[in-house]
Amino acid sequence: MQRREYGQKLATALFETEDAIDAALEKAAYLIAAMSSVRREKGLSAVLGNDAMTGVTGSVRALGEARDQIVAAHHALSSAAPQVGLGNVVMQGTGVGKPEEDRPRPTGLKVAA
């Protein structure tokens, strides 16, 4: 295999992992919504199933941490790419462009005038 093929193999695995984590987050969020909805629709006590809800929300927290880690790995692989001769090539991914690194990110805070 050529370097580019190795790079593409790693990029594909990385993109699939990122997508899988996001899909798991979506499924867990749906489960939380379904559990809450059923409880309210049936007029059940919030105490009933609280341990299960704690488990599901804990899994969301863990998935969020996993997402942070895979994004960090993505950046590390991007930084390492030029060191193995892959600095000027584009790997095929999900079709979603990367954000511009120097673009300001919203902070949720507004500047007071």
C-alpha positions, 0 to 999 in steps of 0.5 A: 500500500502507498502512503496515501492508501494508508492515510485514506484507510486511517481517515475512513476509520476515523470518520466512521468512529466520529459518526458512530459516536454521534449516532450513539449520542442521538440514540441515547438522547432519543432514549432519554426523551422517550423515557421522560415522555412515557413517564409523563404521559402515564403520570408515573412518579419521577422516582420510578426508573430514576436509576435507569435515567441516571444510567442513561444520562451517565452514558451520554456524559461518557459519550460526550467525553469519547467525542472530545477524545476522538476529536482530539485524536483527529487533530493529532492525526491531522498534525502528524499527516505532514510528518509522513508525507500526507500534508498536501492531500485531501482524504475522503470523508463524510462530505462535511467540510472542516470548520476554518481553524481561525474562524471565531467560535460563538461563546454564548456570551454577549459583549455589553455596550 
